[in-house]
Amino acid sequence: MRLLAILGLCFLSACAAIPPASKPEVVVPEAGKPTQAEVLAPPAESPAQALQLADWSEISAWGEGEQIHAWEAFQHSCSTLKRQAAWASVCEAASFISAQPDLVRRFFENHFLPYRVTNPDKSRLGMITGYYEPLLNGSRTRTSRFRYPIYGPPSDLLTIDLASVYPELKGMRLRGRLQGNKIVPYYNRAEIESGAAPVRGAELYWVDDAVDLFFLQIQGSGKIRLPGGELVRIGYADQNGFPYKSVGKVLVERGELTLDKASMQGIKDWAKRNPNKLNELLNANASYVFFRELPSQLSGPLGALGVPLTEGRSLAVDPRSIPLGAPVFLMTTWPNENRSLNRLMMAQDTGGAIKGAVRADFFWGFGPEAGKLAGSMKQNGRMWVLLPKGYVF
């Protein structure tokens, strides 16, 4: 009964998975990666249930020898993982390895064991989608052109971790605001946009396109090009606690787009044709993301692991099934193609729509070309997680 009562509280007040996801959904259904946090999801399998010990020979593409290209991303993971006992020795050993293809491949074979990732029904195929880091045009001040604000977290947004009192909610957070002496759900998208939330003064930047801003919130990070040409990077800071809802799916359900057109570009094209319907559509997704400015010297946006993401080598996963930071060998295909895409990746991020064991979001990098690949990626794939020998679940 206690857990049922807690779950009721979460649904009323918006409990969200930790860590807050950084990124996107661009195709339907749930085919990209909303980086927003979400209402308490159904329990997922633990890593011990989702991962089964395998043999290296099972990974047919392992011998292609491309592991060297994931070495930098692995070192990024180690910058955080080295503080965990299970990873300390392998990360220390990695510091002595010369970045040569054969040495890197043997390093993984000597220090890790492969685990096939399986769904609860023991199937091994899952959906692989994509996300990216967009570029927006913006300004530090509001002008007639730049009139859509990017907000930092508002002062009244509360985030409460209940795990210390209720272990059943480990990895969950509650978001809300005070109303008198009660905690109530935070304002939804429509209420924030209409000025109900105390966001005035929390503007970081102003941009020139409402739809681009909406998709920035879905991706969870991006760059802003200022009038003088300077590029600044922003990343996920917090979220209002509402679950993400795909506007592409809404348009399909209303008969305004066919499923094959419900991509990011398809939604943008619809918005140009239907400016009077745009606000109502965007407000169908009550989730709202707040940002923070990130250091310009970062090599990529920060993922949930707290390290910069690497183009083509970082994955967003469900951390309830796959340990964050772990190497993951992915076997899938290129977006809208049958051409094999087999790579060693690093599980460095999470996402609101990335739920389940064989489910991942592929980080394609920065800019329009990365956006095209991310927006069209909805492939079947299989995954193997590499864990240090002696790893205890």
C-alpha positions in Angstrom: 0.0 0.0 0.0 2.8 2.4 0.8 4.3 2.0 -2.7 0.9 2.5 -4.3 0.5 5.7 -2.4 3.9 6.8 -3.5 3.1 6.0 -7.1 -0.1 8.1 -6.8 1.9 11.0 -5.6 4.3 10.7 -8.5 1.6 10.7 -11.1 0.0 13.8 -9.5 3.3 15.7 -8.9 5.5 14.4 -11.7 8.2 12.1 -10.5 11.0 11.8 -13.0 13.8 9.4 -13.7 17.3 10.4 -12.7 19.4 11.4 -14.3 17.4 14.0 -16.3 17.7 13.1 -19.9 19.4 15.3 -22.2 17.7 14.8 -25.9 15.1 14.0 -29.0 12.1 12.6 -30.7 11.8 13.4 -34.3 9.9 10.5 -35.9 6.8 8.7 -34.8 6.2 6.7 -32.8 8.6 7.7 -30.0 11.4 7.4 -32.5 13.8 10.0 -31.3 14.9 11.0 -28.0 13.2 13.4 -25.8 15.7 14.4 -23.3 13.2 15.6 -20.9 12.4 13.8 -17.7 9.1 12.0 -17.5 6.3 10.7 -15.2 7.3 7.6 -13.3 7.7 4.8 -15.9 6.8 1.1 -15.5 9.7 -0.8 -13.8 12.4 -1.9 -16.2 14.6 -4.9 -16.0 17.7 -4.6 -14.0 21.1 -5.0 -15.7 21.3 -8.5 -14.2 18.1 -9.5 -15.9 18.7 -7.7 -19.2 22.3 -8.8 -19.8 23.4 -12.4 -20.6 27.0 -13.5 -20.7 28.1 -14.1 -24.3 31.2 -15.0 -26.2 33.3 -12.6 -28.4 32.6 -14.8 -31.4 28.9 -14.0 -31.1 29.7 -10.4 -32.1 30.2 -11.1 -35.8 31.4 -7.6 -36.6 33.9 -7.4 -33.7 36.8 -8.4 -35.9 36.3 -5.5 -38.2 38.8 -3.7 -35.9 37.1 -0.3 -35.6 37.3 -0.1 -31.8 40.1 2.5 -32.1 37.6 5.1 -33.2 35.7 4.8 -29.8 38.9 5.1 -27.8 38.5 8.8 -27.1 34.9 8.3 -26.1 35.9 5.5 -23.7 38.5 7.8 -22.1 35.7 10.3 -21.5 33.7 7.6 -19.8 36.7 6.7 -17.7 37.1 10.3 -16.4 34.0 9.6 -14.4 34.0 5.8 -14.1 37.5 5.6 -12.6 36.0 6.7 -9.2 33.9 3.5 -9.1 35.5 0.4 -7.7 34.3 -1.8 -10.6 35.9 0.4 -13.2 39.0 1.7 -11.4 41.5 -0.9 -12.6 40.4 -1.1 -16.2 40.4 2.7 -16.5 43.9 2.8 -15.0 45.1 0.1 -17.4 43.6 2.1 -20.3 45.9 5.0 -19.4 48.9 2.9 -20.4 47.5 1.7 -23.8 48.8 3.3 -27.0 46.1 4.3 -29.3 46.7 1.7 -32.0 44.0 -0.5 -33.5 45.3 -3.9 -32.5 46.2 -2.8 -29.0 42.9 -1.2 -28.3 41.0 -4.2 -29.6 43.0 -6.6 -27.4 42.6 -4.3 -24.4 38.8 -4.7 -24.5 39.1 -8.5 -25.1 41.6 -8.9 -22.2 39.8 -6.7 -19.6 36.1 -7.0 -20.5 33.4 -9.7 -21.0 30.6 -9.2 -23.5 27.0 -9.5 -22.4 24.1 -9.7 -25.0 21.3 -7.3 -24.3 17.8 -8.9 -24.3 14.3 -7.7 -23.9 11.9 -9.1 -21.2 10.5 -11.5 -23.7 14.1 -12.7 -24.5 14.1 -11.2 -27.9 17.2 -9.4 -29.0 16.1 -6.8 -31.6 15.1 -3.3 -30.5 14.6 0.2 -31.9 17.6 2.5 -32.5 16.9 6.1 -33.1 19.1 9.2 -33.4 19.6 12.7 -31.9 21.9 15.6 -32.6 23.0 19.1 -31.4 21.1 21.8 -33.4 22.2 25.3 -34.4 19.9 28.2 -33.7 20.2 31.9 -34.5 19.8 34.0 -31.4 20.7 37.1 -29.3 21.4 37.9 -25.7 18.7 40.5 -25.8 15.2 40.6 -27.2 14.7 42.3 -30.6 11.9 42.3 -33.2 13.6 39.3 -34.8 14.8 37.4 -31.7 11.6 37.2 -29.6 11.4 33.6 -28.4 13.1 33.1 -25.0 15.3 30.3 -23.9 14.9 30.1 -20.1 17.1 29.0 -17.3 15.4 27.2 -14.4 12.8 29.3 -12.6 13.3 30.2 -9.0 10.2 28.4 -7.7 10.9 25.0 -9.4 11.4 22.3 -6.7 13.2 19.1 -7.2 12.8 16.5 -4.4 14.6 13.2 -4.1 12.5 10.7 -2.0 14.9 7.8 -2.2 16.3 8.3 1.3 12.8 7.8 2.8 11.3 5.5 0.2 14.0 3.1 -1.3 11.4 2.0 -3.9 11.8 5.4 -5.5 15.6 5.2 -5.9 16.5 7.0 -9.1 13.3 9.1 -9.1 12.7 12.8 -8.5 9.6 14.8 -7.9 9.2 18.2 -9.5 6.7 20.8 -8.4 6.2 24.1 -6.7 4.8 25.4 -3.4 1.2 26.6 -3.3 0.6 27.7 0.3 1.9 24.7 2.3 1.4 22.1 -0.4 3.6 20.9 -3.2 1.6 20.9 -6.5 2.7 20.0 -10.1 4.8 22.7 -11.8 3.3 24.8 -14.6 2.9 23.1 -18.0 4.2 24.4 -21.3 1.1 26.5 -22.1 1.2 28.1 -18.6 4.9 28.8 -18.9 4.5 30.4 -22.3 1.6 32.5 -21.1 3.6 34.0 -18.2 2.1 32.1 -15.3 5.5 30.9 -14.1 8.1 33.4 -12.7 10.4 33.1 -15.6 10.9 36.8 -16.4 14.5 37.6 -15.8 15.5 33.9 -16.3 16.0 34.4 -20.1 19.4 33.2 -21.3 19.0 34.0 -25.0 16.3 34.9 -27.5 16.0 33.0 -30.8 14.1 33.7 -34.0 12.1 30.5 -34.5 9.6 29.0 -32.2 9.7 25.5 -33.9 13.5 25.4 -33.7 13.3 26.3 -30.0 10.8 23.5 -29.5 13.1 21.0 -31.1 16.1 22.3 -29.1 14.1 21.3 -26.0 13.6 17.8 -27.5 17.3 17.4 -28.3 18.4 18.8 -24.9 21.4 20.7 -26.0 22.5 23.0 -28.9 24.5 25.9 -30.1 23.3 29.5 -30.5 24.8 31.7 -33.2 24.8 35.3 -32.1 24.6 38.3 -34.5 28.3 38.9 -34.4 29.0 35.2 -35.4 30.0 34.0 -31.9 28.8 30.5 -31.1 27.7 29.6 -27.5 26.7 26.2 -26.3 23.7 25.5 -24.0 22.6 22.3 -22.3 19.9 20.8 -20.3 19.5 22.2 -16.8 16.0 21.0 -15.6 12.5 20.2 -16.7 9.0 21.0 -15.4 8.2 17.3 -14.7 5.6 16.6 -17.3 6.0 13.6 -19.6 7.0 14.2 -23.1 4.3 13.8 -25.8 5.2 13.5 -29.4 3.7 16.3 -31.5 4.4 14.2 -34.6 2.2 11.5 -33.2 -0.5 14.0 -32.5 -0.5 15.2 -36.1 -0.7 11.6 -37.3 -3.6 10.9 -35.0 -5.4 14.0 -36.3 -4.9 13.0 -39.9 -2.8 16.0 -40.7 0.4 14.1 -41.4 1.0 10.5 -42.6 3.3 8.4 -40.5 6.1 8.6 -43.2 6.0 12.4 -43.1 6.0 12.7 -39.3 9.7 13.5 -39.1 11.3 16.6 -37.7 11.4 18.2 -41.2 7.8 17.1 -41.8 6.7 18.8 -38.6 8.6 22.0 -39.5 6.9 22.0 -43.0 3.5 21.5 -41.4 4.2 24.5 -39.1 5.0 26.8 -42.0 1.7 25.9 -43.6 -0.3 26.2 -40.4 1.1 29.1 -38.3 -2.3 29.7 -36.7 -2.4 26.1 -35.3 1.3 26.0 -34.1 0.9 27.1 -30.5 -2.0 24.7 -29.9 0.1 21.9 -31.3 3.3 22.7 -29.3 1.2 23.0 -26.1 0.0 19.4 -26.6 3.4 18.5 -25.3 3.2 19.8 -21.7 6.9 19.1 -21.0 9.2 22.1 -20.9 13.0 22.1 -20.7 15.2 24.8 -19.0 18.8 25.3 -20.0 22.2 26.5 -18.8 25.1 27.9 -20.7 28.0 25.4 -21.0 31.8 26.1 -21.3 32.7 26.9 -24.9 35.8 24.7 -24.7 33.8 21.5 -24.3 34.3 19.0 -27.2 30.6 18.2 -27.2 27.4 18.6 -25.3 27.3 17.1 -21.8 25.3 13.8 -21.5 23.8 12.3 -18.4 27.1 10.7 -17.4 28.5 14.2 -17.1 31.1 13.9 -19.9 31.1 15.4 -23.4 29.3 13.3 -26.0 31.3 12.1 -29.0 29.9 12.4 -32.5 29.0 8.9 -33.8 30.2 7.2 -30.6 27.9 8.1 -27.8 24.6 6.4 -27.1 21.6 7.3 -24.9 20.3 4.2 -23.1 18.0 3.2 -20.3 20.3 3.1 -17.3 18.0 0.7 -15.5 19.1 -1.9 -18.0 22.5 -0.7 -19.2 25.1 0.8 -16.8 26.0 4.4 -17.7 29.5 4.8 -19.1 29.8 1.2 -20.3 31.0 0.3 -23.8 28.2 -1.0 -26.0 28.8 -2.8 -29.3 25.9 -1.8 -31.6 24.9 -3.7 -34.7 22.3 -1.8 -36.8 21.9 -0.1 -40.2 22.3 3.4 -41.5 19.2 5.6 -41.5 16.8 4.6 -44.2 19.3 2.1 -45.5 20.1 -1.6 -45.3 23.8 -0.8 -45.1 25.4 -2.2 -41.9 26.3 0.2 -39.2 28.4 -1.7 -36.6 30.3 0.3 -34.0 31.7 0.2 -30.5 29.8 3.0 -28.7 29.7 4.4 -25.2 26.5 4.6 -23.0 26.9 8.2 -22.0 23.4 9.6 -22.0 19.7 8.9 -21.3 16.4 10.1 -22.8 12.8 10.4 -21.9 11.7 8.0 -24.7 14.6 5.6 -24.2 12.9 3.0 -22.1 13.7 -0.7 -22.2 16.8 -2.9 -22.6 17.3 -3.1 -26.4 16.6 0.6 -27.0 19.1 3.3 -27.8 19.5 6.8 -29.3 22.6 7.3 -31.5 24.3 10.7 -31.2 25.1 12.0 -34.6 26.9 15.2 -33.7 26.3 18.9 -34.5 24.6 20.7 -37.3 22.1 20.2 -40.2 23.7 17.1 -41.7 23.7 15.4 -38.3 20.1 16.5 -37.9 19.1 14.8 -41.2 20.6 11.5 -40.1 19.1 11.8 -36.6 15.7 12.8 -37.9 15.5 9.8 -40.3 17.0 7.1 -38.0 14.5 4.4 -36.9 16.3 1.2 -37.3 16.3 -2.3 -35.8 19.4 -3.1 -33.9 21.2 -5.5 -31.4 23.5 -4.6 -28.6 26.2 -6.1 -26.5 27.4 -4.4 -23.3 31.1 -4.8 -22.3 31.7 -5.0 -18.6 35.0 -5.4 -16.7 35.8 -8.9 -15.7 34.6 -9.6 -12.2 31.8 -6.9 -12.5 29.2 -7.5 -9.8 25.6 -6.6 -10.7 
